[in-house]
Amino acid sequence: MTSPLPPALTARLPSPLTECADERFTAHGLRLLLKRDDLLHSALPGNKWRKLVPNLLAARDAGHATLLTFGGAYSNHLRATAAAGRLLGLATIGVVRGHELADRPLNASLARCRADGMRLHFVTRAAYRRRAEPRYLAGLRERFGDCYVLPEGGSNARAVYGCAGLGRELAGRADVAAVAVGTGGTLAGLAAGGPPVIGFPVLAGGFLGAEVTRLHQEAFGGPRGSWWLEERFHGGGYARVPPELERFAADFEQRHALAVDRVYVAKLLFGLTMLAREGAFAPGTTVAAVITG
Ligand SMILES: *Cc1c(COP(=O)(O)O)cnc(C)c1O
């Protein structure tokens, strides 16, 4: 068994589940609940806490002093890993996509990573594509020494087990859950532990279904739960926010006094609202939207 969680990593569990009175749902006889994972932990919000904590404990218990992981210039995962390293006293290395960024002033997200002690290693897009190859990882270990390697987005089997806790918190509370999908780890865990799940990919390409299946294989040796993806609501790609989506998100913030993250949560709430309008849910259905950040 792993050692207990240090106080700095303690979260508010279970995360709050709140009623959201929205006429676009109630008009169809639907109940909308918000699963407020964004309130779990101040430095590691939402799914990042659920995905990182089992990995942090494993790294520490195996005697690693350094975490190494991957992300883009605006990655929430890099930021959360840097913060977790600071809280746990582990060194962190972030392999960042985009060699050209090395010569520019850091954006706020990467500046935060560095302020938390993360060593930033900028690589070309071609190198970044090799991030899961054993030979590439061996090269990084040669360069940086022994480290616990977390894949992009932190999505591995341990992250899936961590997110299964999110599913268990929703079991019996909702008929269907909905979540934004970046790398698929959160959806894979949620589906394994809870009600049927609709995933809303926030990037184009249509590869995330295969990735969730692969994560289920890695974590459980086979498929788990009931889930599907709605691929229509990525808004043109990662971090793209078309005007219609921006209007929707600003309006949702007004209606419900909730800060809506544009990269992930806005696409989930927009897609879910469209599905309700299209009559995708039978009257009487309770839908839980996971507010991941
Ligand atoms: C990282 C992140 C996600 C994506 O989670 P995956 O497990 O990578 O699919 C969703 N929402 C927010 C706010 C995030 O920061």
The ligand as a MOL file (V3000), in Angstrom:
LIG
                    3D

  0  0  0     0  0            999 V3000
M  V30 BEGIN CTAB
M  V30 COUNTS 15 15 0 0 0
M  V30 BEGIN ATOM
M  V30 1 C -6.6560 18.5280 -18.7000 0
M  V30 2 C -8.0850 18.9650 -18.7280 0
M  V30 3 C -9.0980 18.1870 -19.3350 0
M  V30 4 C -8.7960 16.9640 -20.1640 0
M  V30 5 O -8.6470 15.7840 -19.4440 0
M  V30 6 P -8.1280 14.4720 -20.2140 0
M  V30 7 O -8.0470 13.4690 -19.1340 0
M  V30 8 O -6.7880 14.8290 -20.7750 0
M  V30 9 O -9.0890 14.1230 -21.2820 0
M  V30 10 C -10.4120 18.6190 -19.2310 0
M  V30 11 N -10.7180 19.7690 -18.6030 0
M  V30 12 C -9.7790 20.5590 -18.0290 0
M  V30 13 C -10.1900 21.8300 -17.3830 0
M  V30 14 C -8.4350 20.1900 -18.0790 0
M  V30 15 O -7.5060 20.9840 -17.5400 0
M  V30 END ATOM
M  V30 BEGIN BOND
M  V30 1 1 1 2
M  V30 2 1 2 3
M  V30 3 2 2 14
M  V30 4 1 3 4
M  V30 5 2 3 10
M  V30 6 1 4 5
M  V30 7 1 5 6
M  V30 8 2 6 7
M  V30 9 1 6 8
M  V30 10 1 6 9
M  V30 11 1 10 11
M  V30 12 2 11 12
M  V30 13 1 12 13
M  V30 14 1 12 14
M  V30 15 1 14 15
M  V30 END BOND
M  V30 END CTAB
M  END
